[in-house]
Amino acid sequence: MRTYIRSYQPGGCYFFTVVTRNRAPHFSDSATVERLRQAFRHVIAKHPFSLDAIVVMPDHLHTVWSLPDDDHDFSTRWRLIKHYVSRGWQGNGTFWQPRFWEHLIRDENDYRRHVDYIHYNPVKHGFVAKPEEWRHSSYHSAKEQGLYPSGWGHSELDICSGMKFE
C-alpha cells in the first residue's frame, strides 16, 4: 500500500476534490446542498478560512481555500464539514468517500487554472452548456466581481485541458 503524505503549508492555498460514497448523487437534492452551505458557514465561523471558489456537483465538489497565515489544518476543517453534512443527512449508508484529494497551489497561474477548472466543471461534465447555467457555483460571484468576461466558458477551455481531478 502506498503512503500518501499531505502537504501542510501554514497560510497555504489549496484545491480540493471531495467525493460522495460510490459517487451517489446526494447533491442533486437542494436540501443537501443547503446543508453543505450550512456546514461551511459553521466551520468557517469556528476555524476561519477563505473559500475562494467552489462548485457542487451531484456526486462531488471542488473548492479552493486560503488558510490563515498561522494555520495549516485543512484536515480538521474537512472532517468537521463532512461530519456536519453527514449528521443532517436523511439517507441510508455512508455519505462520503473516505479522505479527499488536495493540491497545494503553487503560484498565480496555478491558482487561476484551478479556479477556472472549478467554474468550468459543470460544462465539462455535460450538465450545462455555459458556466452561468449551473446554480451551485461561485462562478456567479466571480463574474459579478469582473473576474470573467461575458461568454467565458461557452467553449472548451485550453487552460483546463489535461486537468483531471475527479
MARBAMAR-627253 format. One record per atom (N, C-alpha, C): residue in one letter; atom name; residue number from 1; chain; x, y, z. Coordinates in nm, 2 decimals. Each point is the difference from the previous one (the first is absolute). Layout:
# residues N
[a,CA,NUM,A,[X,Y,Z]];
...
This chain:
# residues 166
[m,N,1,A,[0.08,-0.12,0.00]];
[m,CA,1,A,[-0.08,0.12,0.00]];
[m,C,1,A,[0.09,0.12,0.00]];
[r,N,2,A,[-0.04,0.10,-0.08]];
[r,CA,2,A,[0.08,0.13,-0.01]];
[r,C,2,A,[-0.03,0.08,0.12]];
[t,N,3,A,[0.09,0.07,0.05]];
[t,CA,3,A,[-0.01,0.10,0.10]];
[t,C,3,A,[-0.02,0.14,-0.06]];
[y,N,4,A,[-0.11,0.06,0.03]];
[y,CA,4,A,[-0.02,0.14,-0.06]];
[y,C,4,A,[0.03,0.10,0.11]];
[i,N,5,A,[0.08,0.10,-0.04]];
[i,CA,5,A,[0.04,0.10,0.10]];
[i,C,5,A,[-0.06,0.13,-0.05]];
[r,N,6,A,[-0.08,0.06,0.09]];
[r,CA,6,A,[-0.07,0.12,-0.03]];
[r,C,6,A,[0.10,0.12,0.01]];
[s,N,7,A,[-0.02,0.10,-0.07]];
[s,CA,7,A,[0.08,0.12,0.00]];
[s,C,7,A,[-0.06,0.11,0.08]];
[y,N,8,A,[0.04,0.01,0.12]];
[y,CA,8,A,[-0.05,0.10,0.10]];
[y,C,8,A,[0.09,0.13,-0.01]];
[q,N,9,A,[-0.06,0.11,-0.04]];
[q,CA,9,A,[0.07,0.13,-0.01]];
[q,C,9,A,[-0.08,0.10,0.08]];
[p,N,10,A,[0.06,0.06,0.11]];
[p,CA,10,A,[-0.07,0.11,0.06]];
[p,C,10,A,[-0.03,0.11,-0.09]];
[g,N,11,A,[-0.13,0.05,0.00]];
[g,CA,11,A,[-0.04,0.10,-0.09]];
[g,C,11,A,[-0.01,-0.04,-0.15]];
[g,N,12,A,[0.00,-0.13,-0.02]];
[g,CA,12,A,[0.00,-0.06,-0.14]];
[g,C,12,A,[-0.14,0.02,-0.06]];
[c,N,13,A,[0.01,-0.01,-0.13]];
[c,CA,13,A,[-0.12,0.01,-0.09]];
[c,C,13,A,[-0.01,-0.14,-0.06]];
[y,N,14,A,[-0.12,-0.06,0.01]];
[y,CA,14,A,[-0.01,-0.14,-0.05]];
[y,C,14,A,[-0.13,-0.02,-0.09]];
[f,N,15,A,[0.02,-0.09,-0.09]];
[f,CA,15,A,[-0.11,-0.05,-0.09]];
[f,C,15,A,[-0.04,-0.14,0.06]];
[f,N,16,A,[-0.13,-0.02,0.02]];
[f,CA,16,A,[-0.05,-0.13,0.06]];
[f,C,16,A,[-0.10,-0.06,-0.09]];
[t,N,17,A,[0.00,-0.13,0.00]];
[t,CA,17,A,[-0.11,-0.08,-0.06]];
[t,C,17,A,[-0.05,-0.09,0.11]];
[v,N,18,A,[-0.13,0.00,0.02]];
[v,CA,18,A,[-0.07,-0.08,0.10]];
[v,C,18,A,[-0.11,-0.07,-0.07]];
[v,N,19,A,[-0.01,-0.14,0.02]];
[v,CA,19,A,[-0.10,-0.08,-0.07]];
[v,C,19,A,[-0.09,-0.07,0.09]];
[t,N,20,A,[-0.13,-0.02,-0.04]];
[t,CA,20,A,[-0.09,-0.08,0.08]];
[t,C,20,A,[0.03,-0.15,-0.02]];
[r,N,21,A,[-0.05,-0.07,0.10]];
[r,CA,21,A,[0.03,-0.15,0.00]];
[r,C,21,A,[-0.07,-0.06,-0.13]];
[n,N,22,A,[0.08,-0.08,-0.07]];
[n,CA,22,A,[-0.05,-0.07,-0.12]];
[n,C,22,A,[-0.06,0.10,-0.11]];
[r,N,23,A,[0.05,0.12,0.01]];
[r,CA,23,A,[-0.04,0.10,-0.09]];
[r,C,23,A,[-0.16,0.02,0.00]];
[a,N,24,A,[-0.06,-0.02,0.11]];
[a,CA,24,A,[-0.14,0.02,0.01]];
[a,C,24,A,[-0.03,0.15,-0.02]];
[p,N,25,A,[-0.11,0.03,-0.07]];
[p,CA,25,A,[-0.03,0.14,-0.03]];
[p,C,25,A,[-0.08,0.07,0.11]];
[h,N,26,A,[0.06,0.00,0.12]];
[h,CA,26,A,[-0.07,0.06,0.11]];
[h,C,26,A,[-0.03,0.15,-0.02]];
[f,N,27,A,[0.09,0.07,-0.07]];
[f,CA,27,A,[-0.02,0.15,-0.01]];
[f,C,27,A,[-0.09,0.03,-0.12]];
[s,N,28,A,[-0.07,-0.09,-0.05]];
[s,CA,28,A,[-0.11,0.03,-0.09]];
[s,C,28,A,[-0.12,0.05,0.08]];
[d,N,29,A,[0.00,-0.02,0.13]];
[d,CA,29,A,[-0.11,0.04,0.09]];
[d,C,29,A,[0.04,0.14,0.05]];
[s,N,30,A,[-0.08,0.10,-0.02]];
[s,CA,30,A,[0.03,0.14,0.04]];
[s,C,30,A,[0.02,0.01,0.15]];
[a,N,31,A,[-0.08,-0.08,0.08]];
[a,CA,31,A,[0.01,0.00,0.15]];
[a,C,31,A,[0.14,-0.04,0.04]];
[t,N,32,A,[0.06,-0.10,-0.07]];
[t,CA,32,A,[0.13,-0.05,0.03]];
[t,C,32,A,[0.11,0.11,-0.03]];
[v,N,33,A,[-0.02,0.07,-0.11]];
[v,CA,33,A,[0.09,0.11,-0.04]];
[v,C,33,A,[-0.01,0.11,0.11]];
[e,N,34,A,[-0.12,0.03,0.04]];
[e,CA,34,A,[-0.01,0.10,0.11]];
[e,C,34,A,[0.07,-0.05,0.13]];
[r,N,35,A,[-0.01,-0.12,0.03]];
[r,CA,35,A,[0.07,-0.06,0.12]];
[r,C,35,A,[0.15,0.02,-0.02]];
[l,N,36,A,[0.05,-0.02,-0.12]];
[l,CA,36,A,[0.14,0.02,-0.02]];
[l,C,36,A,[0.04,0.15,0.02]];
[r,N,37,A,[-0.09,0.09,-0.05]];
[r,CA,37,A,[0.03,0.14,0.02]];
[r,C,37,A,[0.00,0.03,0.15]];
[q,N,38,A,[-0.09,-0.05,0.07]];
[q,CA,38,A,[0.00,0.02,0.15]];
[q,C,38,A,[0.12,-0.05,0.06]];
[a,N,39,A,[0.05,-0.12,-0.04]];
[a,CA,39,A,[0.12,-0.06,0.05]];
[a,C,39,A,[0.12,0.09,-0.02]];
[f,N,40,A,[0.01,0.06,-0.12]];
[f,CA,40,A,[0.11,0.09,-0.03]];
[f,C,40,A,[-0.01,0.13,0.09]];
[r,N,41,A,[-0.12,0.05,0.01]];
[r,CA,41,A,[-0.01,0.12,0.09]];
[r,C,41,A,[0.03,-0.03,0.15]];
[h,N,42,A,[-0.04,-0.12,0.04]];
[h,CA,42,A,[0.02,-0.04,0.14]];
[h,C,42,A,[0.15,-0.02,0.03]];
[v,N,43,A,[0.07,-0.07,-0.09]];
[v,CA,43,A,[0.14,-0.02,0.01]];
[v,C,43,A,[0.09,0.12,-0.01]];
[i,N,44,A,[-0.04,0.09,-0.10]];
[i,CA,44,A,[0.08,0.12,-0.02]];
[i,C,44,A,[-0.01,0.09,0.12]];
[a,N,45,A,[-0.12,0.00,0.07]];
[a,CA,45,A,[-0.02,0.08,0.12]];
[a,C,45,A,[0.10,-0.04,0.11]];
[k,N,46,A,[0.02,-0.13,0.01]];
[k,CA,46,A,[0.09,-0.05,0.11]];
[k,C,46,A,[0.14,-0.02,-0.04]];
[h,N,47,A,[0.03,-0.03,-0.13]];
[h,CA,47,A,[0.13,-0.02,-0.05]];
[h,C,47,A,[0.01,0.08,-0.13]];
[p,N,48,A,[0.03,0.13,0.01]];
[p,CA,48,A,[-0.01,0.08,-0.12]];
[p,C,48,A,[0.09,-0.04,-0.12]];
[f,N,49,A,[-0.05,0.02,-0.11]];
[f,CA,49,A,[0.08,-0.01,-0.13]];
[f,C,49,A,[-0.08,0.07,-0.11]];
[s,N,50,A,[0.07,0.03,-0.11]];
[s,CA,50,A,[-0.07,0.06,-0.11]];
[s,C,50,A,[-0.04,-0.10,-0.10]];
[l,N,51,A,[-0.13,-0.01,-0.03]];
[l,CA,51,A,[-0.05,-0.09,-0.11]];
[l,C,51,A,[0.01,0.08,-0.13]];
[d,N,52,A,[0.10,-0.02,-0.07]];
[d,CA,52,A,[0.03,0.09,-0.12]];
[d,C,52,A,[-0.09,-0.05,-0.12]];
[a,N,53,A,[-0.02,-0.13,-0.02]];
[a,CA,53,A,[-0.08,-0.05,-0.11]];
[a,C,53,A,[-0.06,-0.13,0.04]];
[i,N,54,A,[-0.12,-0.03,-0.05]];
[i,CA,54,A,[-0.07,-0.13,0.02]];
[i,C,54,A,[-0.09,-0.03,-0.11]];
[v,N,55,A,[-0.02,-0.13,-0.02]];
[v,CA,55,A,[-0.10,-0.05,-0.09]];
[v,C,55,A,[-0.05,-0.13,0.07]];
[v,N,56,A,[-0.13,-0.01,0.01]];
[v,CA,56,A,[-0.06,-0.12,0.06]];
[v,C,56,A,[-0.07,-0.08,-0.12]];
[m,N,57,A,[0.05,-0.11,-0.03]];
[m,CA,57,A,[-0.06,-0.09,-0.10]];
[m,C,57,A,[-0.08,-0.10,0.07]];
[p,N,58,A,[-0.08,-0.08,-0.07]];
[p,CA,58,A,[-0.09,-0.10,0.06]];
[p,C,58,A,[0.08,-0.10,0.09]];
[d,N,59,A,[0.12,-0.04,-0.04]];
[d,CA,59,A,[0.07,-0.10,0.08]];
[d,C,59,A,[0.14,0.04,0.05]];
[h,N,60,A,[0.03,0.12,-0.02]];
[h,CA,60,A,[0.13,0.05,0.05]];
[h,C,60,A,[0.00,0.15,0.01]];
[l,N,61,A,[0.11,0.06,0.06]];
[l,CA,61,A,[0.02,0.14,0.00]];
[l,C,61,A,[0.14,0.03,-0.01]];
[h,N,62,A,[0.03,0.12,-0.05]];
[h,CA,62,A,[0.14,0.05,-0.01]];
[h,C,62,A,[-0.01,0.14,0.07]];
[t,N,63,A,[0.11,0.03,0.07]];
[t,CA,63,A,[0.02,0.13,0.06]];
[t,C,63,A,[0.14,0.05,-0.01]];
[v,N,64,A,[0.02,0.12,0.02]];
[v,CA,64,A,[0.13,0.06,0.02]];
[v,C,64,A,[-0.02,0.08,0.13]];
[w,N,65,A,[0.09,-0.03,0.10]];
[w,CA,65,A,[0.00,0.07,0.13]];
[w,C,65,A,[0.14,0.07,0.02]];
[s,N,66,A,[-0.01,0.11,0.07]];
[s,CA,66,A,[0.12,0.07,0.05]];
[s,C,66,A,[0.00,-0.01,0.15]];
[l,N,67,A,[0.10,-0.05,0.07]];
[l,CA,67,A,[0.00,-0.01,0.14]];
[l,C,67,A,[0.07,0.12,0.06]];
[p,N,68,A,[-0.03,0.02,0.13]];
[p,CA,68,A,[0.07,0.11,0.07]];
[p,C,68,A,[0.15,-0.02,0.01]];
[d,N,69,A,[0.07,0.11,0.00]];
[d,CA,69,A,[0.15,-0.01,0.00]];
[d,C,69,A,[0.06,-0.09,0.10]];
[d,N,70,A,[-0.06,-0.02,0.12]];
[d,CA,70,A,[0.06,-0.08,0.10]];
[d,C,70,A,[-0.07,-0.14,0.01]];
[d,N,71,A,[-0.07,-0.04,-0.10]];
[d,CA,71,A,[-0.08,-0.12,0.01]];
[d,C,71,A,[0.02,-0.09,-0.12]];
[h,N,72,A,[0.01,-0.13,0.02]];
[h,CA,72,A,[0.02,-0.09,-0.11]];
[h,C,72,A,[-0.10,-0.12,0.00]];
[d,N,73,A,[-0.10,0.01,0.10]];
[d,CA,73,A,[-0.08,-0.12,0.03]];
[d,C,73,A,[-0.13,-0.01,-0.09]];
[f,N,74,A,[0.02,-0.03,-0.12]];
[f,CA,74,A,[-0.12,-0.02,-0.08]];
[f,C,74,A,[-0.07,-0.13,0.02]];
[s,N,75,A,[0.07,-0.10,0.06]];
[s,CA,75,A,[-0.06,-0.13,0.02]];
[s,C,75,A,[-0.11,0.01,0.11]];
[t,N,76,A,[0.03,0.07,0.11]];
[t,CA,76,A,[-0.11,0.02,0.10]];
[t,C,76,A,[-0.12,0.07,-0.06]];
[r,N,77,A,[0.02,0.10,-0.08]];
[r,CA,77,A,[-0.11,0.07,-0.06]];
[r,C,77,A,[-0.08,-0.10,-0.09]];
[w,N,78,A,[0.06,-0.08,-0.08]];
[w,CA,78,A,[-0.07,-0.10,-0.08]];
[w,C,78,A,[-0.07,-0.10,0.08]];
[r,N,79,A,[0.06,-0.05,0.11]];
[r,CA,79,A,[-0.07,-0.09,0.09]];
[r,C,79,A,[-0.12,0.06,0.05]];
[l,N,80,A,[0.00,0.12,0.05]];
[l,CA,80,A,[-0.11,0.07,0.06]];
[l,C,80,A,[-0.11,0.02,-0.11]];
[i,N,81,A,[0.03,0.05,-0.12]];
[i,CA,81,A,[-0.09,0.02,-0.10]];
[i,C,81,A,[-0.07,-0.13,-0.04]];
[k,N,82,A,[0.07,-0.11,-0.02]];
[k,CA,82,A,[-0.05,-0.13,-0.04]];
[k,C,82,A,[-0.09,-0.05,0.11]];
[h,N,83,A,[0.04,0.02,0.13]];
[h,CA,83,A,[-0.08,-0.05,0.11]];
[h,C,83,A,[-0.13,0.08,0.01]];
[y,N,84,A,[0.00,0.13,-0.02]];
[y,CA,84,A,[-0.12,0.08,0.01]];
[y,C,84,A,[-0.10,-0.04,-0.11]];
[v,N,85,A,[0.05,-0.02,-0.12]];
[v,CA,85,A,[-0.09,-0.04,-0.11]];
[v,C,85,A,[-0.06,-0.14,0.03]];
[s,N,86,A,[0.09,-0.09,0.04]];
[s,CA,86,A,[-0.05,-0.14,0.03]];
[s,C,86,A,[-0.10,-0.01,0.11]];
[r,N,87,A,[0.02,0.08,0.10]];
[r,CA,87,A,[-0.09,0.00,0.12]];
[r,C,87,A,[-0.14,0.04,-0.04]];
[g,N,88,A,[-0.01,0.10,-0.09]];
[g,CA,88,A,[-0.13,0.04,-0.04]];
[g,C,88,A,[-0.06,-0.07,-0.12]];
[w,N,89,A,[0.07,-0.10,-0.05]];
[w,CA,89,A,[-0.05,-0.07,-0.12]];
[w,C,89,A,[-0.10,-0.10,0.03]];
[q,N,90,A,[-0.11,-0.01,-0.08]];
[q,CA,90,A,[-0.11,-0.09,0.03]];
[q,C,90,A,[0.01,-0.13,-0.07]];
[g,N,91,A,[0.10,-0.02,-0.08]];
[g,CA,91,A,[0.01,-0.13,-0.08]];
[g,C,91,A,[0.06,-0.11,0.08]];
[n,N,92,A,[0.02,-0.12,-0.07]];
[n,CA,92,A,[0.06,-0.12,0.07]];
[n,C,92,A,[0.14,-0.01,-0.04]];
[g,N,93,A,[0.08,-0.06,0.08]];
[g,CA,93,A,[0.14,-0.03,-0.03]];
[g,C,93,A,[0.09,0.11,0.03]];
[t,N,94,A,[0.12,-0.01,-0.06]];
[t,CA,94,A,[0.10,0.10,0.02]];
[t,C,94,A,[-0.01,0.11,-0.11]];
[f,N,95,A,[0.01,0.12,0.04]];
[f,CA,95,A,[-0.02,0.12,-0.09]];
[f,C,95,A,[0.13,0.02,-0.09]];
[w,N,96,A,[0.12,0.01,0.07]];
[w,CA,96,A,[0.12,0.04,-0.07]];
[w,C,96,A,[0.09,-0.12,-0.03]];
[q,N,97,A,[0.08,0.02,-0.10]];
[q,CA,97,A,[0.11,-0.09,-0.03]];
[q,C,97,A,[0.11,0.04,0.11]];
[p,N,98,A,[0.07,-0.10,0.04]];
[p,CA,98,A,[0.11,0.03,0.10]];
[p,C,98,A,[0.10,0.10,-0.07]];
[r,N,99,A,[0.06,0.08,0.09]];
[r,CA,99,A,[0.10,0.09,-0.04]];
[r,C,99,A,[-0.05,0.11,-0.10]];
[f,N,100,A,[0.10,0.07,-0.06]];
[f,CA,100,A,[-0.02,0.10,-0.10]];
[f,C,100,A,[0.13,0.02,-0.07]];
[w,N,101,A,[-0.01,0.07,-0.12]];
[w,CA,101,A,[0.13,0.03,-0.07]];
[w,C,101,A,[0.03,0.15,0.01]];
[e,N,102,A,[0.12,0.03,0.03]];
[e,CA,102,A,[0.04,0.14,0.01]];
[e,C,102,A,[0.13,0.02,-0.09]];
[h,N,103,A,[0.01,0.13,-0.04]];
[h,CA,103,A,[0.11,0.05,-0.08]];
[h,C,103,A,[0.04,0.13,0.05]];
[l,N,104,A,[0.12,0.02,0.05]];
[l,CA,104,A,[0.05,0.13,0.04]];
[l,C,104,A,[0.03,0.09,-0.12]];
[i,N,105,A,[-0.07,0.11,0.00]];
[i,CA,105,A,[0.01,0.09,-0.12]];
[i,C,105,A,[0.14,0.07,0.01]];
[r,N,106,A,[0.07,0.00,-0.11]];
[r,CA,106,A,[0.14,0.04,-0.01]];
[r,C,106,A,[0.02,0.15,-0.03]];
[d,N,107,A,[-0.08,0.05,-0.09]];
[d,CA,107,A,[0.02,0.14,-0.04]];
[d,C,107,A,[-0.14,0.05,-0.06]];
[e,N,108,A,[0.01,0.12,-0.05]];
[e,CA,108,A,[-0.12,0.07,-0.05]];
[e,C,108,A,[-0.06,-0.08,-0.12]];
[n,N,109,A,[0.09,-0.05,-0.09]];
[n,CA,109,A,[-0.05,-0.07,-0.12]];
[n,C,109,A,[-0.07,-0.13,0.05]];
[d,N,110,A,[0.06,-0.07,0.09]];
[d,CA,110,A,[-0.06,-0.12,0.06]];
[d,C,110,A,[-0.14,0.02,0.06]];
[y,N,111,A,[0.00,0.11,0.08]];
[y,CA,111,A,[-0.13,0.05,0.06]];
[y,C,111,A,[-0.11,0.02,-0.11]];
[r,N,112,A,[0.04,0.08,-0.10]];
[r,CA,112,A,[-0.10,0.03,-0.11]];
[r,C,112,A,[-0.05,-0.12,-0.07]];
[r,N,113,A,[0.09,-0.10,-0.03]];
[r,CA,113,A,[-0.03,-0.12,-0.07]];
[r,C,113,A,[-0.10,-0.08,0.09]];
[h,N,114,A,[0.02,-0.01,0.13]];
[h,CA,114,A,[-0.09,-0.08,0.08]];
[h,C,114,A,[-0.13,0.07,0.02]];
[v,N,115,A,[0.00,0.13,0.02]];
[v,CA,115,A,[-0.13,0.07,0.01]];
[v,C,115,A,[-0.08,-0.02,-0.13]];
[d,N,116,A,[0.07,0.02,-0.11]];
[d,CA,116,A,[-0.07,-0.02,-0.13]];
[d,C,116,A,[-0.06,-0.14,-0.01]];
[y,N,117,A,[0.08,-0.10,0.04]];
[y,CA,117,A,[-0.04,-0.14,-0.01]];
[y,C,117,A,[-0.13,-0.02,0.08]];
[i,N,118,A,[0.00,0.06,0.12]];
[i,CA,118,A,[-0.12,-0.01,0.09]];
[i,C,118,A,[-0.12,0.06,-0.07]];
[h,N,119,A,[0.01,0.12,-0.06]];
[h,CA,119,A,[-0.11,0.07,-0.06]];
[h,C,119,A,[-0.04,-0.06,-0.13]];
[y,N,120,A,[0.09,-0.07,-0.07]];
[y,CA,120,A,[-0.04,-0.07,-0.12]];
[y,C,120,A,[-0.05,-0.14,0.02]];
[n,N,121,A,[0.02,-0.06,0.12]];
[n,CA,121,A,[-0.04,-0.14,0.02]];
[n,C,121,A,[-0.14,-0.04,-0.04]];
[p,N,122,A,[-0.10,0.08,0.03]];
[p,CA,122,A,[-0.14,-0.05,-0.04]];
[p,C,122,A,[-0.01,-0.01,-0.16]];
[v,N,123,A,[0.07,0.08,-0.07]];
[v,CA,123,A,[0.01,0.00,-0.15]];
[v,C,123,A,[0.07,-0.13,-0.04]];
[k,N,124,A,[0.12,-0.02,0.06]];
[k,CA,124,A,[0.08,-0.12,-0.03]];
[k,C,124,A,[-0.08,-0.13,0.02]];
[h,N,125,A,[-0.08,0.00,0.10]];
[h,CA,125,A,[-0.08,-0.12,0.03]];
[h,C,125,A,[-0.12,-0.01,-0.08]];
[g,N,126,A,[-0.03,0.10,-0.08]];
[g,CA,126,A,[-0.12,0.00,-0.09]];
[g,C,126,A,[-0.13,0.03,0.07]];
[f,N,127,A,[0.00,0.06,0.12]];
[f,CA,127,A,[-0.12,0.03,0.07]];
[f,C,127,A,[-0.07,0.13,-0.06]];
[v,N,128,A,[0.09,0.09,-0.05]];
[v,CA,128,A,[-0.05,0.13,-0.05]];
[v,C,128,A,[0.09,0.03,-0.12]];
[a,N,129,A,[-0.04,0.10,-0.08]];
[a,CA,129,A,[0.07,0.04,-0.12]];
[a,C,129,A,[0.10,0.12,0.04]];
[k,N,130,A,[-0.04,0.07,0.11]];
[k,CA,130,A,[0.08,0.12,0.04]];
[k,C,130,A,[0.01,0.00,0.15]];
[p,N,131,A,[0.11,0.05,0.05]];
[p,CA,131,A,[0.02,0.00,0.15]];
[p,C,131,A,[-0.11,0.08,0.07]];
[e,N,132,A,[-0.05,0.10,-0.05]];
[e,CA,132,A,[-0.10,0.08,0.07]];
[e,C,132,A,[-0.14,-0.07,0.02]];
[e,N,133,A,[-0.01,-0.12,-0.07]];
[e,CA,133,A,[-0.13,-0.07,0.01]];
[e,C,133,A,[0.01,-0.10,0.12]];
[w,N,134,A,[0.11,-0.02,0.06]];
[w,CA,134,A,[0.02,-0.09,0.12]];
[w,C,134,A,[-0.02,0.09,0.13]];
[r,N,135,A,[-0.10,-0.04,0.07]];
[r,CA,135,A,[-0.04,0.07,0.12]];
[r,C,135,A,[0.10,0.00,0.12]];
[h,N,136,A,[0.06,-0.12,0.02]];
[h,CA,136,A,[0.08,-0.02,0.12]];
[h,C,136,A,[0.15,0.02,-0.03]];
[s,N,137,A,[0.03,0.13,-0.03]];
[s,CA,137,A,[0.14,0.03,-0.04]];
[s,C,137,A,[0.03,0.14,0.04]];
[s,N,138,A,[0.12,0.03,0.04]];
[s,CA,138,A,[0.05,0.13,0.03]];
[s,C,138,A,[0.02,0.09,-0.13]];
[y,N,139,A,[-0.02,-0.07,-0.12]];
[y,CA,139,A,[0.02,0.07,-0.12]];
[y,C,139,A,[-0.08,0.14,0.00]];
[h,N,140,A,[-0.13,-0.01,0.05]];
[h,CA,140,A,[-0.08,0.12,-0.01]];
[h,C,140,A,[0.06,0.12,0.08]];
[s,N,141,A,[0.05,-0.02,0.11]];
[s,CA,141,A,[0.06,0.11,0.08]];
[s,C,141,A,[0.13,0.04,-0.07]];
[a,N,142,A,[0.08,-0.09,-0.05]];
[a,CA,142,A,[0.12,0.03,-0.07]];
[a,C,142,A,[-0.03,0.09,-0.12]];
[k,N,143,A,[-0.10,-0.03,-0.08]];
[k,CA,143,A,[-0.04,0.08,-0.11]];
[k,C,143,A,[-0.04,0.14,0.04]];
[e,N,144,A,[-0.08,0.00,0.11]];
[e,CA,144,A,[-0.05,0.13,0.05]];
[e,C,144,A,[0.12,0.09,0.04]];
[q,N,145,A,[0.11,-0.06,0.05]];
[q,CA,145,A,[0.12,0.07,0.04]];
[q,C,145,A,[0.09,0.04,-0.12]];
[g,N,146,A,[-0.05,-0.04,-0.12]];
[g,CA,146,A,[0.08,0.03,-0.12]];
[g,C,146,A,[0.11,-0.09,-0.03]];
[l,N,147,A,[0.01,-0.12,0.06]];
[l,CA,147,A,[0.11,-0.09,-0.03]];
[l,C,147,A,[-0.02,-0.08,-0.13]];
[y,N,148,A,[-0.12,0.00,-0.05]];
[y,CA,148,A,[-0.03,-0.07,-0.13]];
[y,C,148,A,[-0.07,0.09,-0.09]];
[p,N,149,A,[0.05,0.00,-0.13]];
[p,CA,149,A,[-0.08,0.08,-0.10]];
[p,C,149,A,[-0.12,-0.07,-0.04]];
[s,N,150,A,[-0.09,0.07,-0.07]];
[s,CA,150,A,[-0.12,-0.06,-0.05]];
[s,C,150,A,[0.04,-0.11,-0.10]];
[g,N,151,A,[-0.07,-0.11,0.00]];
[g,CA,151,A,[0.03,-0.11,-0.09]];
[g,C,151,A,[0.11,-0.10,0.04]];
[w,N,152,A,[0.06,0.03,0.12]];
[w,CA,152,A,[0.10,-0.09,0.05]];
[w,C,152,A,[-0.05,-0.14,0.02]];
[g,N,153,A,[0.07,-0.10,-0.04]];
[g,CA,153,A,[-0.04,-0.14,0.02]];
[g,C,153,A,[-0.11,-0.05,-0.09]];
[h,N,154,A,[-0.03,0.07,-0.11]];
[h,CA,154,A,[-0.10,-0.04,-0.09]];
[h,C,154,A,[0.06,-0.10,-0.10]];
[s,N,155,A,[0.13,-0.01,-0.01]];
[s,CA,155,A,[0.07,-0.10,-0.08]];
[s,C,155,A,[0.11,-0.06,0.09]];
[e,N,156,A,[0.05,-0.12,-0.04]];
[e,CA,156,A,[0.10,-0.07,0.08]];
[e,C,156,A,[0.12,0.09,0.03]];
[l,N,157,A,[0.05,-0.01,0.12]];
[l,CA,157,A,[0.11,0.09,0.04]];
[l,C,157,A,[0.13,-0.07,-0.01]];
[d,N,158,A,[0.10,0.06,-0.07]];
[d,CA,158,A,[0.13,-0.05,-0.01]];
[d,C,158,A,[0.07,-0.01,0.14]];
[i,N,159,A,[-0.03,0.09,0.09]];
[i,CA,159,A,[0.07,0.01,0.13]];
[i,C,159,A,[-0.04,-0.13,0.08]];
[c,N,160,A,[-0.11,-0.06,-0.02]];
[c,CA,160,A,[-0.05,-0.11,0.08]];
[c,C,160,A,[0.03,-0.14,-0.07]];
[s,N,161,A,[0.06,0.01,-0.12]];
[s,CA,161,A,[0.02,-0.13,-0.07]];
[s,C,161,A,[0.11,-0.08,0.08]];
[g,N,162,A,[-0.02,-0.12,0.01]];
[g,CA,162,A,[0.09,-0.09,0.07]];
[g,C,162,A,[-0.01,0.00,0.15]];
[m,N,163,A,[-0.09,0.08,0.05]];
[m,CA,163,A,[-0.02,0.01,0.15]];
[m,C,163,A,[-0.11,-0.10,0.03]];
[k,N,164,A,[0.03,-0.11,0.08]];
[k,CA,164,A,[-0.10,-0.10,0.03]];
[k,C,164,A,[0.01,-0.02,0.16]];
[f,N,165,A,[-0.10,0.05,0.07]];
[f,CA,165,A,[0.00,-0.01,0.14]];
[f,C,165,A,[-0.13,-0.06,0.05]];
[e,N,166,A,[-0.05,-0.09,-0.07]];
[e,CA,166,A,[-0.13,-0.07,0.04]];
[e,C,166,A,[0.04,-0.12,0.08]];
